Amino acid sequence: MASKEITPVRTKRQGLSWKARVKVTHKGKIIAQQSRTFDSKPQATSWAKKKQIEMEANPHGLNRNSTPQLEIT
């Protein structure tokens, strides 16, 4: 299950920013999480909603339709 959290963050340069955090838990343990900071609360909320839907569909970030590729350089 994915959950989202939007919190205000005070900065010296811009004053107030908003941090959006989305995390996926399974049996009480966090298995995936992402966060990003925005200038406005609506931007943070929009990103968090999209990311929450994306992470609920595929919490590990792997595309189930393709085989992971290993690149050796």
C-alpha positions as CSV (number, residue, x, y, z in Angstrom):
1,M,0.0,0.0,0.0
2,A,1.3,3.4,-0.9
3,S,0.9,6.5,1.2
4,K,1.7,10.2,0.5
5,E,2.7,13.0,2.8
6,I,3.0,16.7,2.0
7,T,5.0,18.8,4.5
8,P,6.1,22.5,4.5
9,V,9.8,23.1,4.5
10,R,11.4,26.4,5.5
11,T,14.3,27.5,3.5
12,K,16.6,30.6,3.7
13,R,16.5,31.4,0.0
14,Q,12.9,30.9,-1.0
15,G,11.1,31.0,2.3
16,L,8.6,28.2,2.1
17,S,8.8,25.0,0.0
18,W,6.7,21.9,0.0
19,K,8.1,18.3,0.3
20,A,6.1,15.5,-1.1
21,R,6.9,12.0,0.1
22,V,5.4,8.7,-1.2
23,K,6.2,5.4,0.3
24,V,5.1,1.8,-0.2
25,T,4.9,-0.5,2.8
26,H,4.4,-4.2,3.1
27,K,3.9,-5.9,6.5
28,G,4.9,-2.7,8.2
29,K,8.2,-2.3,6.4
30,I,9.0,0.3,3.8
31,I,9.9,-1.4,0.5
32,A,10.1,1.7,-1.7
33,Q,10.0,5.5,-1.2
34,Q,10.5,8.7,-3.2
35,S,10.4,12.4,-2.3
36,R,10.7,15.7,-4.1
37,T,10.6,19.3,-3.1
38,F,8.3,21.9,-4.8
39,D,7.7,25.6,-4.7
40,S,3.9,25.3,-4.2
41,K,1.6,22.9,-2.4
42,P,-0.5,22.2,-5.5
43,Q,2.6,21.1,-7.4
44,A,3.6,18.8,-4.6
45,T,0.1,17.3,-4.2
46,S,-0.2,16.6,-8.0
47,W,3.2,14.9,-8.1
48,A,2.5,12.8,-5.0
49,K,-0.9,11.6,-6.4
50,K,0.7,10.6,-9.7
51,K,3.6,8.9,-8.0
52,Q,1.3,7.1,-5.5
53,I,-0.7,5.6,-8.4
54,E,2.5,4.6,-10.2
55,M,4.1,3.0,-7.1
56,E,0.9,1.1,-6.1
57,A,0.9,-0.4,-9.6
58,N,4.6,-1.3,-9.5
59,P,6.2,-0.7,-6.1
60,H,9.7,-1.9,-7.0
61,G,9.9,0.3,-10.1
62,L,10.4,-2.6,-12.5
63,N,8.6,-2.8,-15.8
64,R,7.0,-6.2,-15.7
65,N,6.8,-6.3,-19.6
66,S,10.5,-6.3,-20.1
67,T,13.5,-8.1,-18.8
68,P,16.0,-6.0,-16.8
69,Q,19.0,-5.3,-18.9
70,L,22.5,-5.5,-17.5
71,E,25.0,-3.2,-19.2
72,I,28.7,-4.0,-18.9
73,T,31.2,-1.3,-19.8
